[in-house]
Amino acid sequence: MSGWAKKRFWKDTTYEATDGGFKVLLDGRGVKTPAKAPLVVPTEAMAQAVVAEWDAQEGEIDPTGMPVTRSVNAAIDKVSIQRAEVADMLADYGASDLLCYRATSPEELIARQAEAWDPLLDWADATFEARLKSVSGVMFEAQDADALSKLSASTHSFDNFELAAFHDLVGISGSLIIGFAATHDLHPAETLWELSRIDEQWQEDQWGRDDEAAEEAEKKKQAFLHAYAFFQMSKK
């Protein structure tokens, strides 16, 4: 948030309807993003969340306590100016989706992956008519081009704010399909997060908990849950 005020200078934080959505106001003046674009959000729910974050600031402004505002900035300052490139990058996850590359041993891990991930691949096939195949091992194997094209089209259908959230859902989980499952409310967000961590949970079961790894995983989980909540706020 470089370029923003270091300390709170306003008394009242409000929002109002405007062309294209809702704008957040500090003492009646519109907030701008770090790139100096008007901070206008698509839904009232998102405007209320941004207002709550700004209103909660006291003294020094703490950007880490403003996750919705940071996501809004990303949607406006980054995604909006390279939307096609972001969508293409995310769609590329389908070619090497986490859910498609399975362990070759032991049998218990193979079974865990199949139980957790096969239903997600079946859901994607039923929902998008896009069947991704699973393979044993880590050697790359090309997916059906038509399936990837359909998943890409769905990725490109998101607006800037949805795509900003989808970016994190996919990037953090490592799975385009889990990202789509989150946007379709297939399972609760926490369940989807756990489904993305089958391999890590297996390692923890075998070798015990690593506190540093667990702390990093918790940060990623919270970021995933935030991305899910941000996507929900984006829906008109």
C-alpha positions as CSV (number, residue, x, y, z in Angstrom):
1,M,0.0,0.0,0.0
2,S,2.9,2.3,-0.8
3,G,1.7,5.9,-1.3
4,W,-1.1,5.6,1.2
5,A,-1.4,7.7,4.4
6,K,0.7,6.3,7.3
7,K,-1.8,7.4,10.0
8,R,-5.5,7.7,10.2
9,F,-6.6,11.2,9.1
10,W,-10.3,10.7,8.6
11,K,-13.3,10.5,11.0
12,D,-16.1,8.9,9.0
13,T,-15.9,5.9,6.7
14,T,-18.9,5.3,4.5
15,Y,-19.8,4.1,1.0
16,E,-22.3,5.0,-1.7
17,A,-23.6,3.6,-4.9
18,T,-21.8,4.9,-8.1
19,D,-21.5,3.8,-11.7
20,G,-20.1,0.3,-11.8
21,G,-20.8,-0.5,-8.1
22,F,-20.0,1.1,-4.8
23,K,-17.3,3.5,-3.7
24,V,-15.8,3.8,-0.3
25,L,-15.5,7.3,1.2
26,L,-13.3,8.8,3.9
27,D,-14.9,11.9,5.2
28,G,-16.9,12.0,1.9
29,R,-13.9,11.7,-0.4
30,G,-13.4,8.6,-2.5
31,V,-10.6,6.2,-1.6
32,K,-8.0,5.4,-4.3
33,T,-5.9,2.4,-4.9
34,P,-2.1,2.5,-4.6
35,A,-2.1,3.0,-8.4
36,K,-4.4,6.0,-7.9
37,A,-7.4,4.4,-9.5
38,P,-10.9,5.0,-7.9
39,L,-11.6,2.2,-5.4
40,V,-15.0,1.0,-6.7
41,V,-16.2,-2.5,-5.8
42,P,-19.0,-4.5,-7.5
43,T,-21.2,-5.4,-4.5
44,E,-22.5,-3.8,-1.4
45,A,-21.3,-6.7,0.7
46,M,-17.7,-6.0,-0.5
47,A,-18.1,-2.2,0.2
48,Q,-19.3,-3.0,3.7
49,A,-16.3,-5.2,4.3
50,V,-13.8,-2.6,3.0
51,V,-15.5,0.1,5.1
52,A,-15.2,-2.1,8.2
53,E,-11.5,-2.6,7.6
54,W,-10.8,1.2,7.2
55,D,-13.0,2.1,10.1
56,A,-11.1,-0.4,12.3
57,Q,-7.8,1.5,11.7
58,E,-6.5,3.5,14.6
59,G,-3.4,5.5,14.6
60,E,-0.9,3.8,12.3
61,I,-2.6,2.2,9.3
62,D,-1.9,-1.6,9.3
63,P,-2.3,-3.0,5.7
64,T,-2.0,-6.6,7.1
65,G,-5.3,-6.0,8.9
66,M,-7.0,-5.1,5.6
67,P,-7.2,-8.3,3.5
68,V,-10.4,-7.4,1.6
69,T,-8.9,-4.0,0.7
70,R,-5.7,-5.6,-0.5
71,S,-7.7,-8.0,-2.7
72,V,-9.7,-5.1,-4.1
73,N,-6.5,-3.3,-5.0
74,A,-5.2,-6.4,-6.7
75,A,-8.4,-6.7,-8.8
76,I,-8.3,-3.1,-9.8
77,D,-4.5,-2.4,-10.2
78,K,-3.3,-5.8,-11.4
79,V,-6.0,-8.1,-12.7
80,S,-7.9,-5.5,-14.6
81,I,-4.9,-4.5,-16.7
82,Q,-3.7,-8.0,-17.5
83,R,-6.9,-10.0,-17.2
84,A,-6.4,-12.3,-20.2
85,E,-2.9,-13.2,-19.1
86,V,-4.0,-13.9,-15.5
87,A,-6.8,-16.2,-16.8
88,D,-4.5,-18.0,-19.2
89,M,-2.0,-18.6,-16.4
90,L,-4.7,-20.0,-14.1
91,A,-6.2,-22.2,-16.8
92,D,-2.7,-23.7,-17.4
93,Y,-3.0,-25.4,-14.0
94,G,-5.4,-27.8,-15.6
95,A,-2.6,-29.3,-17.7
96,S,-0.8,-30.4,-14.6
97,D,-3.5,-30.3,-11.9
98,L,-2.6,-31.5,-8.4
99,L,-5.5,-34.0,-8.5
100,C,-4.1,-35.8,-11.6
101,Y,-0.7,-36.9,-10.3
102,R,-0.9,-39.8,-8.0
103,A,1.5,-41.7,-5.8
104,T,2.9,-45.0,-7.0
105,S,3.1,-46.3,-3.4
106,P,2.3,-47.1,-0.7
107,E,-1.2,-48.5,-1.2
108,E,-2.7,-46.5,1.6
109,L,-1.7,-43.2,0.1
110,I,-2.9,-44.3,-3.3
111,A,-6.2,-45.1,-1.8
112,R,-6.4,-41.8,0.1
113,Q,-5.7,-39.8,-3.0
114,A,-8.3,-41.7,-5.0
115,E,-11.0,-41.4,-2.3
116,A,-10.3,-37.6,-2.0
117,W,-9.6,-36.6,-5.6
118,D,-11.6,-38.9,-7.9
119,P,-14.9,-37.4,-6.9
120,L,-13.6,-33.9,-7.7
121,L,-12.5,-35.0,-11.2
122,D,-15.9,-36.7,-11.7
123,W,-17.6,-33.5,-10.6
124,A,-15.5,-31.4,-13.1
125,D,-16.5,-33.8,-15.9
126,A,-20.2,-33.5,-15.0
127,T,-20.1,-29.8,-14.6
128,F,-17.8,-28.6,-17.4
129,E,-17.8,-31.7,-19.6
130,A,-14.1,-31.7,-19.0
131,R,-12.6,-35.0,-18.1
132,L,-9.1,-34.8,-16.7
133,K,-7.3,-38.1,-16.3
134,S,-5.1,-39.2,-13.4
135,V,-1.7,-40.8,-13.8
136,S,0.7,-42.6,-11.5
137,G,3.9,-40.8,-10.9
138,V,5.2,-37.3,-11.6
139,M,6.0,-37.6,-15.3
140,F,4.0,-35.1,-17.3
141,E,1.2,-36.5,-19.4
142,A,-0.9,-34.3,-21.7
143,Q,-4.6,-33.9,-21.0
144,D,-7.4,-33.8,-23.5
145,A,-7.2,-30.5,-25.4
146,D,-11.0,-30.1,-25.5
147,A,-11.3,-30.6,-21.8
148,L,-8.6,-27.9,-21.2
149,S,-10.3,-25.6,-23.6
150,K,-13.6,-25.8,-21.7
151,L,-11.9,-25.2,-18.4
152,S,-10.1,-22.2,-19.9
153,A,-13.3,-20.7,-21.2
154,S,-14.8,-21.0,-17.7
155,T,-11.8,-19.3,-16.2
156,H,-12.0,-16.5,-18.7
157,S,-15.7,-16.0,-17.7
158,F,-14.8,-14.5,-14.3
159,D,-14.9,-10.8,-13.9
160,N,-11.8,-8.9,-12.4
161,F,-12.8,-9.3,-8.8
162,E,-13.8,-13.0,-9.1
163,L,-10.6,-13.7,-11.0
164,A,-8.5,-12.0,-8.3
165,A,-10.1,-14.5,-5.8
166,F,-9.8,-17.4,-8.2
167,H,-6.1,-16.6,-8.6
168,D,-5.5,-17.4,-4.9
169,L,-7.9,-20.3,-4.7
170,V,-6.0,-22.1,-7.5
171,G,-2.5,-20.9,-6.7
172,I,-2.6,-21.8,-3.1
173,S,-4.3,-25.2,-3.5
174,G,-2.3,-26.1,-6.7
175,S,-5.5,-27.2,-8.4
176,L,-7.7,-25.6,-11.0
177,I,-10.4,-28.1,-10.1
178,I,-10.3,-27.3,-6.4
179,G,-10.5,-23.6,-7.3
180,F,-13.6,-24.2,-9.4
181,A,-15.1,-26.4,-6.7
182,A,-14.7,-23.5,-4.3
183,T,-16.5,-21.1,-6.6
184,H,-19.3,-23.5,-7.0
185,D,-19.7,-24.2,-3.3
186,L,-19.2,-28.0,-3.9
187,H,-17.9,-28.4,-0.3
188,P,-17.1,-26.0,2.5
189,A,-13.9,-24.0,1.9
190,E,-12.1,-25.7,4.8
191,T,-13.0,-29.2,3.4
192,L,-11.6,-28.2,0.0
193,W,-8.4,-26.9,1.7
194,E,-8.0,-30.3,3.4
195,L,-8.5,-32.1,0.1
196,S,-5.6,-30.2,-1.3
197,R,-3.4,-31.4,1.5
198,I,-3.7,-35.2,1.2
199,D,0.0,-35.6,0.5
200,E,1.1,-33.2,3.3
201,Q,-1.2,-34.9,5.8
202,W,0.2,-38.3,4.8
203,Q,3.7,-37.1,5.5
204,E,2.6,-35.7,8.9
205,D,0.9,-39.0,9.8
206,Q,4.1,-40.9,9.0
207,W,6.8,-38.6,10.4
208,G,5.0,-36.4,12.9
209,R,4.2,-32.7,12.9
210,D,6.7,-30.1,11.9
211,D,5.9,-26.9,13.7
212,E,7.4,-24.6,11.0
213,A,5.6,-26.4,8.2
214,A,2.4,-26.4,10.2
215,E,2.7,-22.6,10.7
216,E,3.2,-22.0,7.0
217,A,0.3,-24.3,6.2
218,E,-2.0,-22.4,8.5
219,K,-1.0,-19.1,6.8
220,K,-1.9,-20.7,3.4
221,K,-5.1,-22.0,4.8
222,Q,-6.2,-18.6,6.0
223,A,-5.3,-17.1,2.6
224,F,-7.4,-19.8,0.9
225,L,-10.3,-19.1,3.2
226,H,-10.0,-15.4,2.6
227,A,-10.0,-15.9,-1.2
228,Y,-13.1,-18.0,-0.9
229,A,-14.8,-15.3,1.2
230,F,-13.7,-12.6,-1.3
231,F,-15.2,-14.6,-4.2
232,Q,-18.5,-14.8,-2.4
233,M,-18.5,-11.0,-1.8
234,S,-17.8,-10.6,-5.6
235,K,-21.0,-12.4,-6.7
236,K,-23.7,-9.9,-7.8
